[in-house]
Amino acid sequence: MTTADYSFLPHTTDAYVEATGASLEGALESAGKALFDTLCEVETIRTKLTDRIAVEGHDEVELAYNWLEALLLKFELTQRVYSRFKIIKISRTTTGFNAIAEAFGEPYDRKRHGAKVEVKAVTYHRMEIVRHQNRTFLRFILDL
């Protein structure tokens, strides 16, 4: 299991996030936690349920975008929040990449989880994956 590692970078109007991990899997896990830390008080989320999430993309950047988009849709459509993630497997396919993951959380309770800001969308703008010295950095912007 990887430990979530992310920071919010300076940006005038949106949330600009740098999520890191020892691998792409770890960076995606950290990005998931950063997304929910933007939405609510992530430390109050209990891991009472597990949802399996599968995403695909023609390249790693689209895979990351689709991962974050799937998590945001889970929040918006099912009112679930997550505090821990496990990317089980990322596979290369003939058309790109796919990932299978688990998200651990519970139903959203505004009184307990709070509400920080509304995330309107995940954006491709300035989204990038950089590998440097045994770390993977995933940078992305959340439209607030």
N, C-alpha and C positions, 0 to 999 in steps of 0.2 A: 504494500500500500504506500502510495506517495503522500507527502504532506503538501497541503495547499500552500502556494506561495504566489502572491500577486501584490501589485501596487497600483494605485491610481496615479496616472501621469497628468501633468498640467494640460488643461484644455479649457477654452473659454466658455463653452455652453454644454458640452456633452461629457460623458464619462469615457476617458481614454485609459485603457487598462493594459498592463503588461503582466501576463500570467506566465509562470515559469515551472519547469519540471525537469527531471533528469532525462526525459524522453518526450515525444509528442503526446503520449498517453498522459503523462504527468501534467503537462502544460494544459491539456484539455480539461483534466480534473480540476486544476486550479482555476481555470477560466469559468467553469461552472459555478464554483464557490464565489468567485468575484461577482458574477451576474446576480446571484441571490443576495450577496452582501450589498449590492446597489439597491435592490428592491426592499429589503427588510433587515431586521436584526438577526443575522445568520446564526449567531451563537445561541439563540433561543430555540432553534429548530431541532426537534428530536427525530431520531431515525426509527420511526414506527412502521414505515412501509418501504418497500423496494419496488421501483419501476424499471423495467428493461426498456432501453431506448436503442434503436438502430438508425444510423444515418449513413449517407454516402455522399461522395463528391468527386468531381472529375480530377481534382488535385487536392493537396493537403489544406490549402487555404479554404476552398469550398467546403471541405469536410468540417473544418473548424467552424465556419459560418453556419453550416447546417446543424451542427451540434448545439451551438448557442441558440439558434432559432428554435430548435426542437424543445429546448429547456424553457425558453420564454413562452412558447405555445402551451406547454404543460401547465405553466403557472396561469396563463390567461384563460385556458379552456377548462382545466380541471381544478384550479385553485389549490395546487400543491406547491409546496416549497421544499427545497432540498439543501442539505448542509454537507453532504459527502457524496463523492462520485467514484466509480471504479470503471475505467475503460478496460474491458475484458480482452478485446482484441481489435487491432486495426489490420485490415488485409488489403493488399493490392489486388485489383481485379483488372480485367481487360479494358474496362472503361474508366478506371480511376481507383478510388479507395472506398472501403466501407468500414464502419466501426460498430461494435456492439458494446453497450455500456449498461451499468446499473446506477441508478440515482436513489439515494436514501434520504427520506424526509417524512413529511406528514401533511395533512390538510392545513391550508393557510388559516390562521386565526389572527385577525388584525390586532386584537387586544394584546395578544402575547407576542406576536412576531413584529408588530409595528409596521410602519409604512414609511420608507425613506423617500424615494422618488419613483415616478412612473417611467419605466423603460418602454419607449414607443417601438423601438426596433433595434436589431443588430445591423450594423452597416459593414459594407465591404471597404469603405473609405479608410485608407491607411492600415488595413488588416495585413499582417505579415507574420511569417514564421521564420525565426532566425535561430540557427544552431551555432553555439559558441562555447568552447571549453567544457564539453560534456553537459551542457544545459541547453534546453530548448525554450525559446522565448516566443510567446504568442501575444502579439499586440493587436488590439481591436478597439473600436469605438461603439459605445451604446448611445443611441439617439434618445435623449431625455425629453 
